[in-house]
Amino acid sequence: MKKNTVKIIKQIGFEGRTTIPLIIREEMGLEDKDFISFELSEDGNSVTIRREFICDGCPVYDEAEEKKADMELQNLLKGHDPVLASIMKYIIELAGDAA
C-alpha cells in the first residue's frame, strides 16, 4: 500500500474464507482470476500477500468462450436427473479448475 497504511479487520468464514477488501485489491491491482501468494512471517503473527504472475502467454479468460461451453454443457445434461446433472456439472467445473 501507499505510505498511509490501513488496518482492516475481517472475520474468517465457515470454511476459512474471507474477502480481500476492495481498497487493498485496488492498491495491488488485483483483478478477477489473478493469482496471489501468502507468506507467513517467522513469528507466525502476520501474512504477506503478493500478486503473482504464473506465466507469460497463458490463455486469457474469455467470458464468451465460457458462456459457450456452459451452453454446451447444459445441452449435454438435458434429460438427465437434475441432481445427477448438478453433480456432473460440479465435477466438470472441478476438472476445469485443476487444468
Buried (B, 14 or more C-beta within 10 A) or exposed (E): EEEEEEEEEEEEEEEEEEEEEEEBBEEBEBEEEEEEEEEEEEEEEEEEEEEEEEEEEEEEEEEEEEEEEEEEBEEEBEEEEEEEBEEBBEEBEEEEEEE
